[in-house]
Amino acid sequence: MAINRRDFIKSSSVLAAGMATVPMFANSSLGHLSANDTINVALIGCRRGWSVLLKFFSHKNVRCLALCDVKQDLLAEKAAYIAEKYGKKPDLYTDYRRVLERKEIDIVIIATPDHWHCLQFVDSCRAGKDIYLEKPIANSIAECEIMVDVAKKSNVIVQVGQQQRSDTLWIEAMDYLKSGTLGRIGRIHAWANFSYGAMRPPVPDSPAPETLDYDMWLGPAPKMPFNQRRFGWRMFWDYGGGLMTDWGVHLLDMGLWAMDIKTTPLQTLAAGGKFLHPEGAHETFDTLNITYQFKDFVMTWENNGGVDTGPYGKNYGVLFRGTNGSLVADRQSWKIYPEGEKIPVVEVASDQRDLQNHVDNFLHCVKNRNPETACTIENGSLCAKYAHLGNIGARMGGGALIYDEQTRKFNIAEADKYLKPDYRKPWLFPTESSAVL
């Protein structure tokens, strides 16, 4: 017999204590501030971060003072929208450092390509700004480590944009899993298959658009001629990590959350390549399989870029396999598939408020100076490291890869070359004592 969401929440003892884990959301007021107090926000990266900024605007005491992007036409478009919708045009910048000089700005939203996150995050910490940071937090493991180090020494509030942590759908799934109803969990499997992960043929290099500050877009990445495919960035190693870092941090995070994992795995085994679409412009792997080994369970990942189908009729999702049955989830719903008749069928649908909840949680924590946001920099770092471990293992051609979090080195010396990028001058890899250029 199937149990619907309403009956499940109403009757289940599973959620009696677990629902207390739901983050506090402040939809109409923020913490202890009065209605006249204002939070000043700046957005760095206007395409990727636009949907996040709009959620900030749902709070009447939030205003956007600045937009920063390397594309002048995009800046003009977004500024015009804000002026018409909210009555005041924000100041416009192409250099994020000028934004951080503004003392009156309280929060920065960092939503640039991944290779920019580390520098912008560290400089924002130095400037004393609270930060909403898109995922993955960085494009390398060394960047993840330094970002956590700097954040710990800074009195700033950080929310990483892994919004599933604020989704009641996933919170209820975690409560169910932690209740033990599913039995002993021996396997977690996550997958993400999207056609945007491949199938894009190469195009010739060309002049950069006149409205684009291309050198600033490259930033610390190697000097390269402009190419429209590379400008799409996510499927090129200098700027991103493909489907693994795009969706992996979200979905693997659910496995780590369910099993209360706070460290890197015992070992990582990975294999992948450009197998489905070898002619594609992408550098990252359209086909990838990863196994993360733990003491008493395994977590696996797969992606197949260039297709939009997957297990259980879902092109992405997470499977938790227990002795009493399986829980299968995506952002739309989760469902219990019993082993025989050991447990009832349960189906739970999303309320589609994950991103709004995530922003609400962040602003509540900002107002109360509470660093324990729904997704802290430490959790964002851990999930990003898992994604990078998988990519590095596959780039190494397999073999058991072990990352030592104390020495910050691999068991295979050759793999260490993937830990830290070489920043292009004049940009410098940040240290705990480095400041804004």
ZIKAWO-V540719 format. One record per residue. N is the residue number from 1. OMEGA is omega in degrees with one decimal (none if undefined). Layout:
<<N & OMEGA> <N & OMEGA>>
This chain:
<<1 & 178.9> <2 & 175.6> <3 & -179.9> <4 & -173.3> <5 & -177.2> <6 & 179.9> <7 & -179.6> <8 & -178.4> <9 & -176.3> <10 & -168.5> <11 & -169.3> <12 & 173.1> <13 & 177.5> <14 & -173.9> <15 & -174.7> <16 & 177.1> <17 & -172.8> <18 & -177.0> <19 & 175.5> <20 & 179.0> <21 & 179.0> <22 & 179.6> <23 & 175.3> <24 & 179.3> <25 & -178.8> <26 & -171.9> <27 & -176.0> <28 & 177.4> <29 & -173.6> <30 & 173.9> <31 & -173.8> <32 & -177.2> <33 & 177.7> <34 & -177.3> <35 & -177.6> <36 & 179.3> <37 & -174.3> <38 & 171.5> <39 & -179.7> <40 & -173.6> <41 & 171.1> <42 & 178.3> <43 & 176.2> <44 & -174.8> <45 & -165.6> <46 & 177.3> <47 & -176.3> <48 & -174.5> <49 & -173.8> <50 & -178.9> <51 & 177.0> <52 & 179.9> <53 & -179.5> <54 & 176.5> <55 & 175.2> <56 & -177.3> <57 & 176.7> <58 & 175.9> <59 & -172.2> <60 & -179.5> <61 & 173.1> <62 & 174.0> <63 & 179.7> <64 & -179.1> <65 & -173.2> <66 & 170.0> <67 & 179.1> <68 & 177.5> <69 & -179.8> <70 & -179.8> <71 & -177.7> <72 & -179.1> <73 & 177.5> <74 & 176.7> <75 & -177.9> <76 & -179.2> <77 & -177.1> <78 & 178.6> <79 & 179.0> <80 & 178.6> <81 & -178.7> <82 & 179.9> <83 & -178.4> <84 & -174.1> <85 & -171.5> <86 & 168.0> <87 & -180.0> <88 & 179.6> <89 & 176.7> <90 & 173.1> <91 & -173.2> <92 & -177.3> <93 & 169.4> <94 & -180.0> <95 & -175.8> <96 & -178.3> <97 & 177.2> <98 & 176.1> <99 & -176.1> <100 & 176.0> <101 & -178.2> <102 & -175.5> <103 & -173.8> <104 & 178.2> <105 & -177.0> <106 & -173.0> <107 & 169.1> <108 & 171.8> <109 & -179.9> <110 & -175.0> <111 & 178.7> <112 & 171.9> <113 & -169.0> <114 & -175.3> <115 & 179.6> <116 & -168.6> <117 & -172.6> <118 & -179.0> <119 & -176.9> <120 & 178.0> <121 & -178.9> <122 & 179.5> <123 & 177.1> <124 & 174.5> <125 & 179.7> <126 & -178.5> <127 & 176.3> <128 & -179.7> <129 & 167.5> <130 & -165.6> <131 & 164.0> <132 & -171.0> <133 & 176.6> <134 & 178.9> <135 & -16.9> <136 & -171.7> <137 & -178.5> <138 & -176.7> <139 & 177.6> <140 & 179.5> <141 & -180.0> <142 & 177.1> <143 & 176.6> <144 & -176.7> <145 & -177.2> <146 & 178.5> <147 & 176.5> <148 & 179.7> <149 & -178.1> <150 & -178.8> <151 & -179.8> <152 & -178.4> <153 & -176.9> <154 & 179.5> <155 & -179.3> <156 & 176.9> <157 & -175.3> <158 & 169.7> <159 & 174.6> <160 & -171.8> <161 & 172.2> <162 & -167.0> <163 & 176.4> <164 & 177.0> <165 & -179.7> <166 & -177.8> <167 & 179.2> <168 & 176.8> <169 & -178.0> <170 & 178.0> <171 & 177.7> <172 & 176.6> <173 & 179.0> <174 & 178.2> <175 & 177.7> <176 & -178.0> <177 & -177.6> <178 & 178.9> <179 & -177.6> <180 & -177.8> <181 & -178.6> <182 & -177.1> <183 & 178.1> <184 & 179.9> <185 & -178.0> <186 & -177.3> <187 & 169.9> <188 & -179.9> <189 & 177.8> <190 & -179.4> <191 & 176.6> <192 & 179.8> <193 & -177.5> <194 & -178.1> <195 & 178.6> <196 & 179.9> <197 & 179.4> <198 & 174.4> <199 & 177.2> <200 & -176.1> <201 & 177.4> <202 & 172.9> <203 & -179.3> <204 & 170.2> <205 & -178.5> <206 & 174.7> <207 & 176.5> <208 & 176.6> <209 & -178.7> <210 & -178.7> <211 & -175.5> <212 & 169.9> <213 & -170.9> <214 & 179.5> <215 & 177.3> <216 & 177.1> <217 & 177.3> <218 & 179.1> <219 & -177.8> <220 & -179.8> <221 & -178.5> <222 & 176.8> <223 & -179.5> <224 & 173.1> <225 & 179.7> <226 & 175.0> <227 & -174.1> <228 & 178.8> <229 & 179.3> <230 & 178.0> <231 & 171.2> <232 & 162.1> <233 & -167.4> <234 & -175.7> <235 & 179.0> <236 & -169.6> <237 & -178.3> <238 & -172.6> <239 & -176.3> <240 & -176.1> <241 & 175.6> <242 & 180.0> <243 & -179.3> <244 & -179.2> <245 & 179.5> <246 & -178.4> <247 & -176.8> <248 & -178.3> <249 & 177.9> <250 & -169.7> <251 & 174.6> <252 & 176.6> <253 & -179.9> <254 & 175.7> <255 & 179.1> <256 & 178.7> <257 & -176.9> <258 & -174.9> <259 & 177.6> <260 & -179.7> <261 & -178.8> <262 & -177.0> <263 & 175.3> <264 & -174.1> <265 & 176.1> <266 & 174.6> <267 & 179.6> <268 & 175.2> <269 & -174.7> <270 & 174.5> <271 & 179.6> <272 & 178.7> <273 & 173.8> <274 & -172.5> <275 & -178.5> <276 & -177.2> <277 & -177.4> <278 & -179.5> <279 & -175.8> <280 & -179.5> <281 & -174.1> <282 & 172.7> <283 & -178.2> <284 & -169.5> <285 & 173.7> <286 & 178.2> <287 & -173.3> <288 & 173.1> <289 & -176.8> <290 & 171.9> <291 & 174.0> <292 & -175.7> <293 & 173.7> <294 & -175.7> <295 & -173.5> <296 & 172.4> <297 & 174.4> <298 & 172.6> <299 & -177.0> <300 & 179.8> <301 & 168.5> <302 & 167.0> <303 & 178.3> <304 & -178.5> <305 & -179.0> <306 & 175.6> <307 & -178.4> <308 & 177.3> <309 & -179.3> <310 & -179.3> <311 & 177.3> <312 & -179.6> <313 & -178.7> <314 & 178.1> <315 & 171.1> <316 & 177.8> <317 & 178.6> <318 & 176.7> <319 & 172.4> <320 & -175.7> <321 & 178.7> <322 & -178.9> <323 & -179.1> <324 & -178.7> <325 & -177.7> <326 & 170.0> <327 & 180.0> <328 & -172.7> <329 & 161.5> <330 & -176.1> <331 & 179.6> <332 & -173.7> <333 & 164.8> <334 & -174.4> <335 & 175.2> <336 & 173.4> <337 & -174.1> <338 & 168.8> <339 & -172.6> <340 & 178.7> <341 & -176.4> <342 & -179.1> <343 & 179.7> <344 & 169.2> <345 & 175.5> <346 & 175.0> <347 & -178.1> <348 & -179.2> <349 & -178.6> <350 & 172.8> <351 & 174.1> <352 & 178.6> <353 & -172.0> <354 & -177.1> <355 & 177.8> <356 & 176.8> <357 & -176.7> <358 & 177.0> <359 & 178.3> <360 & 179.2> <361 & 179.3> <362 & -177.9> <363 & 174.9> <364 & 179.5> <365 & 176.9> <366 & -177.3> <367 & -178.1> <368 & -179.2> <369 & -179.7> <370 & -176.8> <371 & -176.5> <372 & 175.6> <373 & -178.9> <374 & 175.9> <375 & -177.9> <376 & 177.1> <377 & 178.3> <378 & 179.0> <379 & 177.1> <380 & 178.1> <381 & -178.8> <382 & -178.8> <383 & 178.0> <384 & 179.3> <385 & 176.4> <386 & 178.9> <387 & -180.0> <388 & 176.6> <389 & 178.9> <390 & 179.0> <391 & -178.5> <392 & 178.3> <393 & 179.3> <394 & 178.1> <395 & 176.6> <396 & 179.0> <397 & 177.8> <398 & -175.4> <399 & -178.1> <400 & -177.6> <401 & 180.0> <402 & 178.5> <403 & 179.1> <404 & -176.4> <405 & 177.1> <406 & -179.8> <407 & -176.5> <408 & 178.1> <409 & 175.5> <410 & 172.9> <411 & 177.6> <412 & -172.1> <413 & -178.1> <414 & -178.9> <415 & -177.4> <416 & 179.8> <417 & 179.5> <418 & -174.6> <419 & -170.0> <420 & 178.3> <421 & 172.3> <422 & -178.4> <423 & 178.0> <424 & 178.4> <425 & 10.8> <426 & -179.4> <427 & -177.5> <428 & 175.5> <429 & -173.9> <430 & 171.4> <431 & -179.7> <432 & -178.4> <433 & -176.3> <434 & -178.0> <435 & 177.5> <436 & 179.5> <437 & none>>
